[in-house]
């Protein structure tokens, strides 16, 4: 009980009897009830619920509670089908727990493929979603909303206090962990300021970057006039990195004439890898942002290159 009643916690943390029936070394996590009332967390959940309901307005589905309504995979299936524009080969209605998990497994596998999230980065799975883990479900929905560029504004720096309980040598041990769901206020930089308050100066920056990239791309008889669109397929980014670092990029490493979204994302991701090989930090924008012609994201990437390679002839 001393392990359950966490030190520094204003009120004792109560566990359901099933939650303390742990095997040796088994770990179980749960949300601290005090964290559920956090204003930013409540705002995040409302934004996501409203977004889901807007997407599914024609499906006669109304989501009121993320954990209760999404755990069995039914709503996730419909949401993904609408966002991706494809029909999933799964049963429409599932009643038993086994059938629900099988359906959820198929839905999550397809979602993970679309998100192109590395296995290490995935913070949700069939068991956690089906167990109605709000942490796992929020991670999944935030990733989905960002990947499909949902027209919503997620609140910055939302975190949830999570209690981690583990049985060791027959004794329950617990600790509190702050689980970060969204970040990004620190992501605001000079380009946010330029876009918001100094559009005239933004044009100066764009001209400087265009001059910089063309100085090098002209060596291949290439020229850029529009930063947001001409870098969107990743080809110029890959070629530019080769020119700046002084090597030839084998054509089999990227798609010289990408034909679809995935091939463009591959190119941009590959260019990010080349940047890291050159000693730069991995760019903060997602490859999908560049492919989707997000000017601010493209400027961030190019400005980092300009800062590093401005003196390269």
C-alpha positions in Angstrom: 0.0 0.0 0.0 2.9 2.3 0.6 4.0 1.8 -3.0 0.5 2.5 -4.2 0.0 5.7 -2.1 2.7 7.6 -3.9 4.8 10.1 -2.0 4.2 13.7 -2.8 0.8 12.9 -4.2 -1.9 15.1 -2.7 -4.4 12.2 -2.5 -3.8 8.5 -2.2 -3.8 6.8 -5.7 -6.5 4.2 -5.7 -6.1 1.1 -7.9 -8.8 -1.3 -9.0 -8.2 -4.7 -7.4 -7.5 -6.2 -10.8 -4.7 -3.7 -11.3 -2.7 -5.0 -8.4 -2.9 -8.6 -9.5 0.4 -8.5 -11.2 2.9 -11.3 -12.0 6.5 -11.0 -10.9 8.3 -8.2 -12.8 5.0 -7.4 -14.7 4.6 -3.7 -15.4 1.3 -1.8 -15.6 0.7 1.8 -16.3 -2.3 4.0 -15.6 -3.2 7.6 -15.6 -3.1 9.5 -12.4 -6.7 10.7 -11.8 -5.4 14.1 -10.8 -4.0 14.5 -14.3 -7.3 13.9 -16.0 -8.6 17.3 -15.0 -5.7 19.2 -16.6 -7.2 22.0 -18.7 -4.8 21.5 -21.6 -5.6 17.8 -21.6 -9.3 18.4 -21.7 -8.8 20.9 -24.5 -6.8 18.4 -26.5 -9.4 15.7 -26.1 -12.2 18.1 -27.1 -10.3 19.2 -30.2 -9.7 15.6 -31.3 -13.3 14.6 -30.6 -14.6 17.5 -32.7 -12.2 16.6 -35.5 -13.3 12.9 -35.5 -16.9 13.9 -35.5 -16.4 16.4 -38.4 -14.6 13.7 -40.5 -17.3 11.1 -39.7 -20.3 13.4 -40.0 -21.7 11.4 -42.9 -21.3 8.0 -41.1 -23.9 8.7 -38.4 -21.1 8.2 -35.8 -20.8 10.5 -32.9 -17.8 10.2 -30.6 -18.3 11.4 -27.0 -15.5 9.6 -25.2 -12.2 8.8 -26.9 -11.4 5.7 -24.8 -14.9 4.2 -24.7 -15.7 4.9 -28.3 -12.4 4.0 -30.0 -11.1 0.9 -28.1 -12.8 -1.8 -30.3 -11.4 -0.5 -33.6 -14.8 0.3 -35.2 -14.4 4.1 -35.1 -10.7 3.9 -35.9 -11.6 1.9 -39.0 -14.1 4.4 -40.3 -11.8 7.4 -39.4 -8.9 5.9 -41.3 -11.0 4.9 -44.3 -12.2 8.5 -44.6 -8.8 10.0 -44.2 -6.9 7.6 -46.4 -9.7 7.1 -49.0 -9.6 3.3 -49.0 -11.8 0.5 -47.7 -10.3 -1.9 -45.1 -11.1 -5.6 -45.4 -12.4 -6.1 -41.9 -15.6 -7.2 -40.3 -18.1 -4.3 -39.8 -19.4 -5.5 -36.4 -17.4 -7.4 -33.8 -18.8 -8.5 -30.5 -16.4 -10.8 -28.8 -13.1 -9.6 -27.4 -11.1 -11.9 -29.7 -12.9 -10.6 -32.8 -12.4 -7.0 -31.6 -8.7 -7.5 -31.1 -8.3 -9.2 -34.5 -10.1 -6.3 -36.2 -8.1 -3.8 -34.2 -4.9 -5.5 -35.1 -5.7 -5.2 -38.8 -6.7 -1.5 -38.5 -3.6 -0.6 -36.5 -1.3 -2.4 -38.9 -2.7 -0.4 -41.8 -2.5 2.8 -39.9 1.1 2.2 -38.9 2.0 1.5 -42.5 0.4 4.8 -43.6 2.0 6.8 -40.8 5.4 5.3 -41.6 6.3 5.4 -37.9 9.3 3.4 -36.9 8.6 0.4 -34.6 10.5 2.1 -31.8 8.4 5.2 -32.0 5.0 3.6 -31.9 3.4 4.4 -28.6 0.2 2.3 -29.1 -0.6 -1.4 -29.7 -3.6 -3.6 -29.8 -3.6 -4.4 -26.0 -3.2 -0.8 -24.9 -5.9 0.6 -27.2 -8.3 -2.2 -26.4 -7.6 -1.7 -22.7 -8.9 1.9 -23.3 -5.5 3.5 -22.5 -6.1 7.2 -23.0 -2.4 7.7 -23.3 -2.0 5.3 -26.2 -5.2 6.5 -27.9 -4.1 10.2 -27.7 -0.7 9.4 -29.1 -2.3 7.6 -32.0 -4.9 10.3 -32.7 -2.3 13.1 -32.5 -0.1 11.3 -35.0 -3.0 10.7 -37.3 -4.1 14.3 -37.2 -0.6 15.5 -38.0 0.0 13.0 -40.8 -3.2 13.9 -42.5 -2.8 17.6 -41.8 -6.1 17.9 -40.0 -7.4 21.5 -40.0 -7.2 21.8 -36.3 -4.9 23.5 -33.8 -3.6 21.1 -31.1 -2.8 22.7 -27.8 1.0 22.8 -27.1 2.8 21.0 -24.4 0.1 18.6 -23.2 1.4 16.0 -20.8 -0.3 13.3 -18.6 1.0 12.1 -15.3 1.2 8.3 -15.5 1.7 5.9 -12.7 3.9 2.9 -13.4 3.5 0.0 -11.1 5.7 -3.1 -11.1 5.9 -6.1 -8.9 9.5 -7.0 -7.8 10.2 -9.8 -5.4 6.5 -9.9 -4.5 6.4 -6.2 -3.6 4.6 -3.5 -5.6 6.8 -0.6 -6.6 5.5 2.5 -8.3 6.7 5.7 -9.8 5.2 8.7 -11.5 6.2 9.5 -15.1 5.2 12.6 -17.1 4.1 11.4 -20.5 4.4 14.0 -23.2 1.5 14.0 -25.7 2.2 17.2 -27.7 5.0 19.7 -27.7 6.0 22.4 -30.0 5.9 25.8 -28.3 9.7 25.7 -28.5 9.2 24.9 -32.2 8.2 28.6 -32.8 11.2 30.3 -34.3 12.2 33.2 -36.5 10.0 31.9 -39.4 6.9 32.0 -37.2 7.7 35.6 -36.4 8.3 36.4 -40.1 5.1 34.8 -41.2 3.0 36.5 -38.4 4.6 39.9 -38.2 7.0 40.7 -41.0 5.9 39.3 -44.4 7.9 41.9 -46.2 11.1 40.6 -44.6 10.0 37.1 -45.4 10.4 37.9 -49.1 14.0 39.0 -48.5 14.7 35.6 -46.8 13.1 33.7 -49.7 15.2 35.6 -52.3 18.3 34.9 -50.3 17.5 31.2 -50.2 16.6 31.0 -53.8 19.9 32.6 -54.7 21.7 30.1 -52.5 20.1 27.0 -53.9 20.3 28.1 -57.5 24.0 28.9 -57.1 24.5 25.1 -56.6 21.6 23.6 -58.7 22.7 25.6 -61.7 25.7 23.3 -61.9 23.2 20.7 -63.0 21.4 23.1 -65.2 18.5 23.2 -62.7 16.8 26.3 -61.4 14.3 27.0 -58.6 11.7 29.8 -58.7 9.2 28.5 -56.2 10.6 27.2 -52.9 7.5 25.5 -51.6 6.5 23.5 -54.7 9.9 22.7 -56.4 11.3 21.0 -53.3 8.1 19.1 -52.6 9.1 15.9 -54.3 12.5 15.7 -52.6 14.6 15.4 -55.8 16.2 18.8 -55.6 16.9 18.3 -51.8 18.7 15.1 -52.6 20.7 16.6 -55.5 21.4 19.8 -53.5 22.9 17.7 -50.6 25.2 15.9 -53.0 26.3 19.2 -54.5 27.0 20.8 -51.1 28.9 17.8 -49.8 30.7 17.1 -53.0 29.5 13.6 -53.9 27.3 11.9 -56.5 24.1 10.4 -55.1 23.4 7.1 -56.8 20.1 7.2 -58.7 19.0 3.9 -57.2 18.9 5.6 -53.7 15.9 7.8 -54.6 13.2 8.4 -57.2 14.3 10.8 -59.8 10.8 11.1 -61.1 8.6 10.2 -58.2 5.1 9.2 -59.2 3.2 9.2 -55.9 3.1 10.6 -52.4 5.1 7.7 -50.8 7.9 8.1 -53.3 8.1 11.8 -52.6 8.2 11.1 -48.8 11.0 8.6 -49.4 13.0 11.2 -51.3 12.6 13.9 -48.6 13.4 11.4 -45.8 16.5 10.3 -47.7 17.6 13.9 -48.0 17.2 14.3 -44.3 19.4 11.2 -43.8 22.1 12.9 -46.0 21.8 16.0 -43.9 22.4 14.0 -40.8 25.4 12.3 -42.4 26.8 15.8 -43.1 26.7 16.6 -39.4 23.4 18.5 -39.3 20.6 17.7 -36.8 17.6 16.0 -38.3 15.2 18.7 -39.5 12.2 19.3 -37.2 9.6 19.4 -40.0 8.2 16.0 -41.1 8.9 14.8 -44.6 5.2 14.9 -45.2 5.1 18.7 -44.5 7.6 19.3 -47.3 5.7 17.0 -49.7 2.5 18.9 -48.9 4.2 22.1 -49.9 4.2 23.7 -46.5 6.3 26.8 -47.2 7.4 27.4 -43.6 8.7 23.8 -43.2 10.6 24.0 -46.5 12.1 27.4 -45.5 13.3 25.9 -42.2 15.1 23.1 -43.9 16.7 25.3 -46.6 17.7 27.9 -44.0 19.6 25.3 -42.0 21.4 24.3 -45.2 22.2 28.0 -46.0 23.6 28.5 -42.5 25.8 25.5 -42.8 26.9 25.8 -46.4 26.6 29.5 -47.3 30.4 29.7 -48.0 30.6 26.6 -50.1 31.5 27.5 -53.7 
